[in-house]
Amino acid sequence: MAGARLGVVALLLAAAYFAAAPWLGCVVVLPFWQVTAFTLRACTFGDRALQSGYGLPGFTAPYWGNLVVGILYVVAAILVARRARPL
């Protein structure tokens, strides 16, 4: 049963990554993996500067929902990993 639990945890972590992938892709658009406070704020909540044409190229919308769902998947993976009963 430990293999099944490990498989479920791995699937939940993969789901967390793919759920948060749009937010991660938006945050890491700068060269050399530079993350700034501007990109974190703009990708999470949106920004008026982006609406006027200044800012991140290809930006479509704030991705706070993707980030929240990714965090929920990580919490679910932690709960499954710590569960005392067998699956």
LINLINLIN-V906009 format. One record per pair of residues at least 4 apart in sequence whose ideal C-beta (glycine too) atoms are under 6 Angstrom apart, sorted by sequence separation. I is the first residue (numbers start at 1). GAP is how many residues later the second one is. If there is no record, write none. Layout:
((I | GAP) (I | GAP))
//
This chain:
((15 | 4) (20 | 4) (30 | 4) (35 | 4) (38 | 4) (39 | 4) (41 | 4) (28 | 5) (42 | 5) (49 | 5) (50 | 5) (49 | 6) (27 | 8) (42 | 8) (50 | 9) (27 | 12) (27 | 16) (46 | 16) (26 | 17) (45 | 17) (23 | 20) (43 | 20) (44 | 20) (29 | 27) (26 | 37) (23 | 40) (22 | 41) (23 | 43) (22 | 44) (23 | 44) (20 | 46) (19 | 47) (20 | 47) (19 | 50) (20 | 50) (19 | 51) (16 | 54) (19 | 54) (16 | 57) (15 | 58) (16 | 58) (12 | 61) (12 | 64) (13 | 64) (12 | 65) (9 | 68) (9 | 71) (8 | 72) (9 | 72) (5 | 82) (4 | 83) (1 | 85) (1 | 86))
//
